[in-house]
Amino acid sequence: MPYAKTGGLADVAGALIRELASLHHEVRAFMPLYGTIRAAVNGKLVPEVGRAIVTLGSTDYEYSLQVVDSRDSPSLARIYFVDCPALFDRAQFYTTDPDEHRRFLLFTRAVLKSCQLLEFAPDVFHCNDWHSAFLPLYLRTVYAHEPMFKRSRSILTIHNIGYQGIMPVAAAGDIGLGAAESQLDQTDFKQGVVNALKHGIRFADVVTTVSPTYAREICDEPLGMGLQRELQSRPDGVLGILNGVDYRDWDPRVDPYLTSHFSPQDTRGKRLNKEQLLEQSGLNLPVTRPIIGMVTRLTEQKGIDLLFDSLPEILELRDCGLTVLGSGEPRYQRFFEDLSKRYPTRVAFRSGYDEALAHLIEAGSDMFLMPSRYEPCGLNQMYSLRYGTIPIVRNTGGLADSVQHFDARAGTGTGCVFNDYDPPAVRWALGTAIDWFEDQTRWQTLVQNAMAQNFSWDRQVSQYVMLYERVRNSSKA
């Protein structure tokens, strides 16, 4: 784990599975067998499922189930792959195809059917985002009288409320609720749409999200993105649990992608990584000058618009470098490509994703820029802290929960935090961090503060265990 990755959900799911299994909880994880990962999975066919059928609308889809044992705890954590080539053998994990909704309705229905065939009755179904958000509704309608699921409860975790799984009302027949179709939101129905995430929020026993601040933000405008009233109407509210970090993968003392390791007690390896990053990125800058790193999706959510004015000004006024790894919207890619041509010795841009380079940017940069418009949790700022790479972040979501603004006089704090969502705020934050860097005694205090932070999963997982216990012992609403 993760077998398929487009964002932080893969890291979170993989780490949570391992941590729960290490505490001797039985975990069975399900995900689609995307065609692009088929060769890497190499799973075993599950004979109890065989070749099963799920009907969506008037179409029968055949699927099978493959299983692999977790490398960390093979007896307690199993990962099942729903294999339906007709829906999942595509060039990308997520598509804009007209049957995108069918792909994840099939997945959700196949999970429930497979549990029946395996005679496995989960205490808790833990669903993530819109892709499995209809499962709580299925439990309360289609499967309401299934003895196996009588005690099963559901949790929905919202990783990014901006993605809601909105489908045309014509897809209602594909959902397969039968007489319970009246449970679908009738206001949306009249407007010609069905919102998957809205139904998860409405019918799950508990709704969580990935940081305490984001839990508050999405219950109001604008970050509720149309679902704030649905969240506000839940009597138990929304629970925010900050994501953890798997330090087996992200720790400069043991990072397998680094040739030079380092620790808070001996940071000499950080300079060696910086030298390697400068060479690999083709930057002609003294190692004594600050390097700003970014590893990001190039989307409006990530605050890239704020950089159009602020970054060129900082590069003109301050002697610093920038290295960026990411892909996304063409206009943002063109911005960084043009910036690297304008400042060829001080700006490097790599389009796409490269795991090894991502680790080197974390290890070799002095600062890590995350100017997000909103950030449900974010992981890179927590990775950066462990690597002594000072995060420059906006005061939102998980960034606010994991980074404290540095007080240079008191010597407390772990990064640079700005409030306003505008270019002047970014310029101020970058300039402030560079000013701190110029005083290396003060900077090393900040670096040590950052590296002392602990966001490991062994701390965070206990909150999930307590939640599972509470939900398991509750009665269905």
Secondary structure, DSSP 8 states (H G I E B T S, - for coil): --SS-SSHHHHHHHHHHHHHHHTT--EEEEEE--GGGHHHH--EE-TTT-SEEEEETTEEEEEEEEEEE-SS-TTTEEEEEEE-HHHH-SSSSS---TTHHHHHHHHHHHHHHHHHHHT---SEEEEETGGGTTHHHHHHTTTTT-GGGTT-EEEEEES-TT---EEEGGGHHHH--GGGGGGS-HHHHHTTEEEHHHHHHHH-SEEEES-HHHHHHTTSTTTTTT-HHHHHT-TT--EE----B-TTTS-TTT-TT-SS--BTTB-HHHHHHHHHHHHHHT----TTS-EEEEEEEESGGGTGGGHHHHHHHHHHHS--EEEEEEEE-HHHHHHHHHHHHHSTTTEEEEES--HHHHHHHHHH-SEEEE--S--SS-SHHHHHHHTT-EEEEESSHHHHHH--B-BTTTTB-SBEEE--SSHHHHHHHHHHHHHHHHSHHHHHHHHHHHHT---BHHHHHHHHHHHHHHHHTS---
